[in-house]
Amino acid sequence: MIEAVNLTKRFDGITAVDHINATIREGSVFGLIGTNGAGKSTFIRMVAGVLRPDEGSITIDGMNVFENEEAKRKFFYISDDQHFFANATPLDMMRYYRIVYPNFDEARFHSLMKSFGLNEKRKINTFSKGMKKQVSVICGVCAGTEYLFCDETFDGLDPVMRQAVKSIFASDMEERNLTPIIASHNLRELEDICDHVGLLHKGGILLSKDLDEMKMNIHKVQCVLREGMKPADLQNFGLEILKTEQRGKLMTLTVRGDLSHVEFAMQKADPIFYETIPLSLEEIFISETEVVGYDVKKLIF
Ligand SMILES: Nc1ncnc2c1ncn2[C@@H]1O[C@H](COP(=O)(O)OP(=O)(O)OP(=O)(O)O)[C@@H](O)[C@H]1O
């Protein structure tokens, strides 16, 4: 488990990360989203022990990370601006990581390099941006660590590669309980892979929730109400309405509550027509953050 308590980092008067409290459980995918400059990289760099927090603490499985080799062997960090040794080939990097990470899976490294069509003997500085990302991801998953920190890792990967990387993560999660932590400014990118999402804004966590919990507790209802009935009347049947949109007679309501509760209330209201539709992660975030007074569209899209 990774635990941040009051984690804070300042740079020359800028509070990049502001008293963050977060818990990241093993075996799930934690997505960290937020606009440019929200503090995602600074947070991950503290989790990875690259930066020392100014206040608060960050622990991995109970161990402080900064200058702690034992804690650092528990994760692989793919930074936004990836570092490779000068003139190194993927094979050189693999030989280095094999020493650092005792569980490094060399056979898998060769096999993945081949299936990604990458030449392991070519200098990495001659690779494209996306190819460099692929090398980092391959080294990251082969390192055999419990945690994998990815800072904008999907950026620069083409759609086929993104899918390939997502499925590798999924199989590693199933087979060896890998915990990926993925920072991105793109909510859509994380939708199909994350179990838990933390929304970072101006250095603080605005919202941190399990996706399943979010999805089960919020729904969209499209309906045509009977003559004379208004959406507000539905509240008398126990419906908690977060948002109402109307096009002609068709209403689209965003409502809170579990599905059976919503269905029960709608049946009691007896509209001419209704159907419940699941919300996308984007729509859920818009609704959840509007409730706490933010216009999330300005924050992440
Ligand atoms: N080394 C540094 N020195 C000074 N300021 C810094 C440093 N690193 C980050 N910052 C500042 O901290 C804030 C958060 O930056 P950070 O890189 O963590 O954001 P981010 O959410 O990862 O953004 P992006 O999506 O653009 O990568 C920004 O205001 C940035 O200018």
Ligand as a Chemical Component Dictionary entry (heavy atoms), coordinates in Angstrom:
data_LIG
# 
_chem_comp.id                   LIG 
_chem_comp.type                 NON-POLYMER 
_chem_comp.pdbx_formal_charge   0 
_chem_comp.three_letter_code    LIG 
# 
loop_
_chem_comp_atom.comp_id 
_chem_comp_atom.atom_id 
_chem_comp_atom.alt_atom_id 
_chem_comp_atom.type_symbol 
_chem_comp_atom.charge 
_chem_comp_atom.model_Cartn_x 
_chem_comp_atom.model_Cartn_y 
_chem_comp_atom.model_Cartn_z 
_chem_comp_atom.pdbx_ordinal 
LIG N1  N1  N 0 11.738 21.814 -10.363 1  
LIG C1  C1  C 0 10.822 22.757 -10.291 2  
LIG N2  N2  N 0 11.133 24.036 -9.995  3  
LIG C2  C2  C 0 10.186 24.997 -9.889  4  
LIG N3  N3  N 0 8.869  24.787 -10.071 5  
LIG C3  C3  C 0 8.484  23.528 -10.360 6  
LIG C4  C4  C 0 9.425  22.447 -10.496 7  
LIG N4  N4  N 0 8.727  21.315 -10.793 8  
LIG C5  C5  C 0 7.432  21.668 -10.847 9  
LIG N5  N5  N 0 7.278  22.983 -10.590 10 
LIG C6  C6  C 0 5.991  23.716 -10.533 11 
LIG O1  O1  O 0 5.079  22.952 -9.753  12 
LIG C7  C7  C 0 3.778  22.988 -10.325 13 
LIG C8  C8  C 0 3.302  21.561 -10.608 14 
LIG O2  O2  O 0 4.089  21.017 -11.652 15 
LIG P1  P1  P 0 3.967  19.489 -12.117 16 
LIG O3  O3  O 0 5.040  19.244 -13.137 17 
LIG O4  O4  O 0 3.958  18.620 -10.911 18 
LIG O5  O5  O 0 2.527  19.470 -12.794 19 
LIG P2  P2  P 0 1.814  18.370 -13.691 20 
LIG O6  O6  O 0 0.439  18.196 -13.145 21 
LIG O7  O7  O 0 2.647  17.146 -13.805 22 
LIG O8  O8  O 0 1.731  19.116 -15.085 23 
LIG P3  P3  P 0 1.866  18.561 -16.596 24 
LIG O9  O9  O 0 0.554  17.880 -16.936 25 
LIG O10 O10 O 0 2.037  19.831 -17.352 26 
LIG O11 O11 O 0 3.048  17.659 -16.686 27 
LIG C9  C9  C 0 3.882  23.866 -11.577 28 
LIG O12 O12 O 0 3.466  25.172 -11.226 29 
LIG C10 C10 C 0 5.364  23.863 -11.893 30 
LIG O13 O13 O 0 5.764  25.068 -12.504 31 
# 
loop_
_chem_comp_bond.comp_id 
_chem_comp_bond.atom_id_1 
_chem_comp_bond.atom_id_2 
_chem_comp_bond.value_order 
_chem_comp_bond.pdbx_ordinal 
LIG N1  C1  SING 1  
LIG C1  N2  SING 2  
LIG C1  C4  DOUB 3  
LIG N2  C2  DOUB 4  
LIG C2  N3  SING 5  
LIG N3  C3  DOUB 6  
LIG C3  C4  SING 7  
LIG C3  N5  SING 8  
LIG C4  N4  SING 9  
LIG N4  C5  DOUB 10 
LIG C5  N5  SING 11 
LIG N5  C6  SING 12 
LIG C6  O1  SING 13 
LIG C6  C10 SING 14 
LIG O1  C7  SING 15 
LIG C7  C8  SING 16 
LIG C7  C9  SING 17 
LIG C8  O2  SING 18 
LIG O2  P1  SING 19 
LIG P1  O3  DOUB 20 
LIG P1  O4  SING 21 
LIG P1  O5  SING 22 
LIG O5  P2  SING 23 
LIG P2  O6  DOUB 24 
LIG P2  O7  SING 25 
LIG P2  O8  SING 26 
LIG O8  P3  SING 27 
LIG P3  O9  DOUB 28 
LIG P3  O10 SING 29 
LIG P3  O11 SING 30 
LIG C9  O12 SING 31 
LIG C9  C10 SING 32 
LIG C10 O13 SING 33 
# 
